[in-house]
Amino acid sequence: MESEINKNEFDILDYISHCVLDIVCETLIGVPSNEQINGKSIYVEAFPKMMRLIYKRIMTIPMHSDFIYNFTKSAQEQKECIKYLHKRTYDNVEQKRRLGYKKIDGKNGVLETATPKRKAFLELLIELSDKGTLSEKEVYEEVDSMMVAANDTTSTVTSLVIFMLANFPDIQEKCYQQLLEIQNKKTNREWKLEKEDLNRMKYLETVIKETMRLFPIAPFATRYVDDDLDIGGGYTLPKGSTAILAFLKAHRSADFWDDPLSFDPDRFSSEQAVKRHPEAYFPFSSGLRHCPGSKYAMMSMKIIIFNLLKNYVLIKDKHVNIEDIELKPDIIIRTSNPLTLKIKRRL
């Protein structure tokens, strides 16, 4: 992003997507990807494209038939995306198996032989596979799920949070001052992030939560109704039906939120949160289907935003009202227009 300093507004999502993929590969897979150094990544583009194709099929009734769909251009494009995503997973798993607990330094390619303090997610899966607990196919499926789920969703939400910080400079400054306060309490006062610091970023966390209220990564979800369900008001969902849960609608409903289209992180202060129904907010879903990577995602977002605010001031040429941010139909929330902003070096 250094090349963007003091220039015109640019799309933040592209930079963040490559950054998150590097983080995912290092922490979950234990294999460096160097996406930020190498530039344009096919992987970063493949999963969003596949989601668009799936959504298009859902909304096009004739395409529900496998027979018809397999003759379409969309089906061929989807197969190409899946083929690439699976190949990337296979290559990562095989590289990690060859290395064992050895690690390649992402910058200079030096092979380090020391056993890491913490094992990557893939290393734990390989151990289970070696013991016969997981099959080889199950290892690949788990890695597929973690890579696609962690990368695209975290990239999108992080980009939205950064956009909100640029769009609301007073909130950005408040976040920065809290980060400054955290650093000033250290004896050496170095801008070095430690694990304990993440829990101290209380205000930044409310900003992330407020962004996810207005822009939940999954705008809707479906659930199978396994028994007749009385939902009140004289309505019953019959057994065997499919219920659509409109997270975006609930998060922007005046029934649960005062002035729902205003951006107000203080809604998630401890004092305000206790006044609200616990199920009025579920950005990571809820119950048995709650996202298993929610804590990982929150940590990743805080680390990325910390490093951005430490180095840059985020700027929007013109303030954008929440109601003017147009969303486009997709399985994962997307904006119709790019999330653009400017940066200048923080002095």
FITI-210323 format. One record per residue (C-alpha): residue in three letters; y, z, x; residue number from 1. Coordinates in steps of 0.05 Angstrom, whole numbers. Layout:
// FITI-210323
  code   north      up    east  pos
   ALA       Y       Z       X  NUM
...
***
This chain:
// FITI-210323
  code   north      up    east  pos
   MET       0       0       0    1
   GLU      46       5      61    2
   SER      63     -68      52    3
   GLU      92     -53     -17    4
   ILE     145      -3       6    5
   ASN     215     -20     -19    6
   LYS     191     -84     -51    7
   ASN     185    -106    -124    8
   GLU     138     -75    -174    9
   PHE      64     -88    -162   10
   ASP      -2     -77    -198   11
   ILE     -28      -8    -177   12
   LEU     -98     -18    -207   13
   ASP    -122     -66    -153   14
   TYR    -106     -16     -97   15
   ILE    -136      43    -134   16
   SER    -200       5    -152   17
   HIS    -215      -9     -79   18
   CYS    -197      62     -59   19
   VAL    -243      92    -111   20
   LEU    -301      46     -92   21
   ASP    -293      71     -20   22
   ILE    -295     143     -44   23
   VAL    -356     131     -88   24
   CYS    -395      96     -33   25
   GLU    -379     151      18   26
   THR    -391     211     -27   27
   LEU    -446     189     -75   28
   ILE    -482     138     -33   29
   GLY    -467     162      37   30
   VAL    -454      90      60   31
   PRO    -384      65      80   32
   SER    -359       4      42   33
   ASN    -290      -7      74   34
   GLU    -265     -42      11   35
   GLN    -192     -25      26   36
   ILE    -197     -56      95   37
   ASN    -237    -117      74   38
   GLY    -192    -134      16   39
   LYS    -213    -168     -49   40
   SER    -279    -141     -74   41
   ILE    -328    -178    -119   42
   TYR    -357    -112    -142   43
   VAL    -289     -87    -166   44
   GLU    -283    -150    -210   45
   ALA    -356    -155    -233   46
   PHE    -362     -93    -276   47
   PRO    -297    -101    -316   48
   LYS    -317    -173    -328   49
   MET    -385    -152    -353   50
   MET    -353    -101    -400   51
   ARG    -309    -155    -429   52
   LEU    -369    -200    -441   53
   ILE    -408    -144    -475   54
   TYR    -349    -128    -520   55
   LYS    -342    -201    -538   56
   ARG    -415    -203    -558   57
   ILE    -409    -141    -600   58
   MET    -350    -170    -638   59
   THR    -382    -239    -647   60
   ILE    -437    -233    -700   61
   PRO    -476    -297    -682   62
   MET    -481    -273    -610   63
   HIS    -521    -212    -633   64
   SER    -582    -258    -633   65
   ASP    -613    -262    -564   66
   PHE    -636    -333    -579   67
   ILE    -565    -357    -592   68
   TYR    -532    -314    -539   69
   ASN    -577    -338    -483   70
   PHE    -550    -409    -493   71
   THR    -477    -388    -485   72
   LYS    -432    -389    -424   73
   SER    -420    -314    -433   74
   ALA    -494    -300    -424   75
   GLN    -497    -338    -358   76
   GLU    -434    -302    -333   77
   GLN    -463    -235    -353   78
   LYS    -528    -249    -316   79
   GLU    -488    -266    -253   80
   CYS    -449    -201    -258   81
   ILE    -512    -160    -268   82
   LYS    -547    -197    -211   83
   TYR    -490    -180    -163   84
   LEU    -485    -107    -186   85
   HIS    -560     -97    -177   86
   LYS    -559    -130    -109   87
   ARG    -503     -84     -85   88
   THR    -543     -24    -108   89
   TYR    -606     -49     -74   90
   ASP    -569     -62      -9   91
   ASN    -538       8     -10   92
   VAL    -605      42     -23   93
   GLU    -640       2      31   94
   GLN    -585      15      82   95
   LYS    -588      90      67   96
   ARG    -664      90      74   97
   ARG    -659      56     142   98
   LEU    -608     106     166   99
   GLY    -641     169     139  100
   TYR    -590     225     151  101
   LYS    -553     184     202  102
   LYS    -484     161     185  103
   ILE    -443     101     206  104
   ASP    -370     115     221  105
   GLY    -332      70     174  106
   LYS    -277      53     225  107
   ASN    -313      36     290  108
   GLY    -386      28     270  109
   VAL    -411      85     314  110
   LEU    -477     115     292  111
   GLU    -473     190     284  112
   THR    -540     227     285  113
   ALA    -517     296     262  114
   THR    -544     321     196  115
   PRO    -486     326     146  116
   LYS    -468     393     116  117
   ARG    -476     365      46  118
   LYS    -523     311      24  119
   ALA    -498     250     -14  120
   PHE    -524     240     -85  121
   LEU    -568     182     -62  122
   GLU    -600     225      -8  123
   LEU    -623     274     -61  124
   LEU    -651     217    -103  125
   ILE    -689     189     -43  126
   GLU    -719     258     -29  127
   LEU    -743     262    -102  128
   SER    -772     192     -95  129
   ASP    -809     210     -31  130
   LYS    -839     270     -68  131
   GLY    -861     225    -125  132
   THR    -814     258    -176  133
   LEU    -775     193    -186  134
   SER    -800     122    -182  135
   GLU    -765      70    -139  136
   LYS    -740      37    -203  137
   GLU    -711     102    -228  138
   VAL    -673     112    -162  139
   TYR    -640      44    -169  140
   GLU    -623      57    -242  141
   GLU    -591     124    -225  142
   VAL    -549      93    -169  143
   ASP    -529      35    -215  144
   SER    -506      84    -268  145
   MET    -467     129    -220  146
   MET    -432      71    -184  147
   VAL    -409      33    -244  148
   ALA    -391      95    -284  149
   ALA    -354     129    -228  150
   ASN    -316      69    -202  151
   ASP    -285      31    -261  152
   THR    -270      92    -304  153
   THR    -239     134    -249  154
   SER    -198      74    -224  155
   THR    -170      60    -293  156
   VAL    -151     132    -309  157
   THR    -122     145    -240  158
   SER     -79      82    -246  159
   LEU     -54     105    -314  160
   VAL     -36     174    -287  161
   ILE       2     143    -229  162
   PHE      38      97    -278  163
   MET      58     157    -321  164
   LEU      85     194    -260  165
   ALA     128     134    -243  166
   ASN     149     127    -316  167
   PHE     169     201    -321  168
   PRO     204     218    -255  169
   ASP     220     290    -276  170
   ILE     145     303    -286  171
   GLN     130     269    -220  172
   GLU     180     314    -185  173
   LYS     149     376    -217  174
   CYS      80     355    -192  175
   TYR     107     343    -122  176
   GLN     142     411    -121  177
   GLN      77     445    -140  178
   LEU      40     408     -84  179
   LEU      96     428     -36  180
   GLU      89     500     -58  181
   ILE      14     498     -45  182
   GLN      25     471      25  183
   ASN      81     520      42  184
   LYS      35     579      29  185
   LYS     -10     558      86  186
   THR       1     589     154  187
   ASN       4     522     191  188
   ARG      40     487     133  189
   GLU       4     422     148  190
   TRP      -6     370      94  191
   LYS     -80     380      97  192
   LEU    -118     383      32  193
   GLU    -173     435      25  194
   LYS    -223     445     -31  195
   GLU    -189     508     -57  196
   ASP    -123     470     -64  197
   LEU    -153     427    -120  198
   ASN    -159     487    -166  199
   ARG     -86     505    -152  200
   MET     -60     438    -176  201
   LYS     -51     465    -247  202
   TYR       7     422    -268  203
   LEU     -22     358    -240  204
   GLU     -85     373    -280  205
   THR     -44     379    -344  206
   VAL     -13     311    -328  207
   ILE     -82     280    -319  208
   LYS    -106     311    -384  209
   GLU     -45     287    -423  210
   THR     -55     217    -396  211
   MET    -128     219    -418  212
   ARG    -106     243    -487  213
   LEU     -63     182    -497  214
   PHE    -110     136    -460  215
   PRO    -182     162    -466  216
   ILE    -226     120    -420  217
   ALA    -274     107    -478  218
   PRO    -231      92    -540  219
   PHE    -292      99    -584  220
   ALA    -366     117    -581  221
   THR    -425     108    -627  222
   ARG    -477     160    -648  223
   TYR    -542     152    -686  224
   VAL    -547     196    -748  225
   ASP    -617     225    -747  226
   ASP    -610     262    -813  227
   ASP    -564     261    -874  228
   LEU    -498     291    -852  229
   ASP    -447     320    -900  230
   ILE    -378     309    -869  231
   GLY    -339     338    -927  232
   GLY    -294     307    -979  233
   GLY    -354     283   -1019  234
   TYR    -378     238    -962  235
   THR    -447     238    -931  236
   LEU    -470     197    -871  237
   PRO    -540     173    -889  238
   LYS    -599     183    -842  239
   GLY    -609     122    -797  240
   SER    -537     100    -798  241
   THR    -491      93    -738  242
   ALA    -427     134    -735  243
   ILE    -367     108    -696  244
   LEU    -326     164    -664  245
   ALA    -254     141    -654  246
   PHE    -230     183    -595  247
   LEU    -165     144    -588  248
   LYS    -149     156    -662  249
   ALA    -163     231    -658  250
   HIS    -123     239    -593  251
   ARG     -62     207    -625  252
   SER     -68     239    -693  253
   ALA     -10     280    -720  254
   ASP     -63     325    -753  255
   PHE     -78     355    -685  256
   TRP     -18     340    -642  257
   ASP      57     350    -651  258
   ASP      95     286    -637  259
   PRO      30     253    -613  260
   LEU      62     193    -578  261
   SER     106     235    -532  262
   PHE      82     248    -462  263
   ASP      80     324    -456  264
   PRO      33     355    -403  265
   ASP      52     425    -427  266
   ARG       5     413    -486  267
   PHE     -50     432    -438  268
   SER     -20     495    -411  269
   SER     -67     555    -422  270
   GLU     -19     582    -475  271
   GLN     -19     519    -516  272
   ALA     -92     499    -508  273
   VAL    -119     561    -542  274
   LYS     -80     544    -606  275
   ARG    -116     478    -614  276
   HIS    -183     461    -644  277
   PRO    -233     456    -586  278
   GLU    -259     389    -610  279
   ALA    -190     356    -619  280
   TYR    -194     332    -547  281
   PHE    -255     301    -515  282
   PRO    -237     250    -461  283
   PHE    -306     258    -428  284
   SER    -342     259    -495  285
   SER    -375     324    -518  286
   GLY    -440     360    -529  287
   LEU    -504     333    -499  288
   ARG    -469     267    -484  289
   HIS    -414     299    -444  290
   CYS    -399     259    -381  291
   PRO    -438     290    -322  292
   GLY    -386     265    -273  293
   SER    -324     296    -305  294
   LYS    -312     346    -250  295
   TYR    -324     294    -196  296
   ALA    -274     247    -230  297
   MET    -221     302    -235  298
   MET    -229     320    -162  299
   SER    -224     246    -141  300
   MET    -162     235    -182  301
   LYS    -127     297    -154  302
   ILE    -143     276     -82  303
   ILE    -117     205     -92  304
   ILE     -53     228    -127  305
   PHE     -40     283     -77  306
   ASN     -41     232     -20  307
   LEU       4     185     -58  308
   LEU      56     237     -76  309
   LYS      54     265      -5  310
   ASN      76     197      23  311
   TYR     111     159     -32  312
   VAL     161     165     -90  313
   LEU     134     126    -149  314
   ILE     187      86    -187  315
   LYS     192      45    -252  316
   ASP     250      -3    -257  317
   LYS     252       9    -332  318
   HIS     223      66    -373  319
   VAL     167      45    -420  320
   ASN     155      81    -485  321
   ILE      83     101    -499  322
   GLU      81      61    -564  323
   ASP     102      -1    -525  324
   ILE      42       2    -478  325
   GLU      -3     -49    -511  326
   LEU     -78     -39    -507  327
   LYS    -129     -94    -509  328
   PRO    -198     -91    -542  329
   ASP    -252     -70    -493  330
   ILE    -308     -19    -485  331
   ILE    -266      17    -433  332
   ILE    -192      26    -446  333
   ARG    -149     -30    -416  334
   THR     -76     -47    -420  335
   SER     -55    -117    -440  336
   ASN      -4    -120    -384  337
   PRO     -13     -97    -312  338
   LEU       7     -26    -293  339
   THR      64     -42    -246  340
   LEU     110       3    -206  341
   LYS     149       7    -141  342
   ILE     142      56     -83  343
   LYS     189      81     -30  344
   ARG     172     127      28  345
   ARG     182     200      13  346
   LEU     230     231      64  347
***
